[in-house]
Amino acid sequence: MSAQTKPIVNVADIALETEAHGKRFAVSRGEIGEALGLSVLGCMLHVVPPGKTAFPFHRHHASDEMFVILSGAGEYRIGDKRLPVRAGDCLGAPAGGEAHQIINTGAQELRYLGFSNNGAADLVEYPDSGKIGTRIGAKGIHFKDFTFAARGRLTLADYWDGEE
């Protein structure tokens, strides 16, 4: 265990960074997994204001995700379903499964933990906007130590297209 990690971290003590975009997206989040010295298992605290969502509707092709609702109420958009969620609920988003998104539909902030496996690569699909994103970390964790990262819209091409 390095000097920066601890064997116990209290959720109330996690430093939060706030990010927002447009009218729909806002979240304050704090890293828990790294504070505990974890590298393969990720855990992040998310705090989402009423009426907002933290992230676009998306699905991972190489990373499993699990969410535990700590407080508040909301909606779990998964595939074509919208399911109510509340404190104590555990939500699953298996790699290669349906796209998902957690939306705060309540009157109070929505607090949840997000867990994921942190592999060397992931491809993320964004069905609402038609984007894909990929990060590959040949030397470590894809989101942190990536050696290649790109996000955009895919243009299909034959394997030999552009090759002489």
C-alpha angles and dihedrals in degrees: 000000000000125000091257095055129078133200090229129034124180115219090225090061097053114118110234130213118201125220129176137174129185121323099311107045128072133135141157110210139179133194115242103163095060091045087058092049094253121145107167097040113057125200127178133177114227125195113188123187121230113285094017139101127210100221142013119267103278148150130215120221098198107022127073115213131199127184130198116198108222100178141347130037135266149137130280109214106199120165107319093334130095112201127185116242133191141170112311096028119129116207127198130208108176120201110269091015129116123315114262145192135175115222126190104229094162133093095245132057115281114230121191143156119235118204125189141164110248109215132169094266143020138175117206124198122204107199097184094057101026093238131135128198131194136185125182122189108194089178100041143317117013098227095045112025098032121159092191131027131169139161127188145093120308121240110197117233137172116257091251096041109131094008120119 
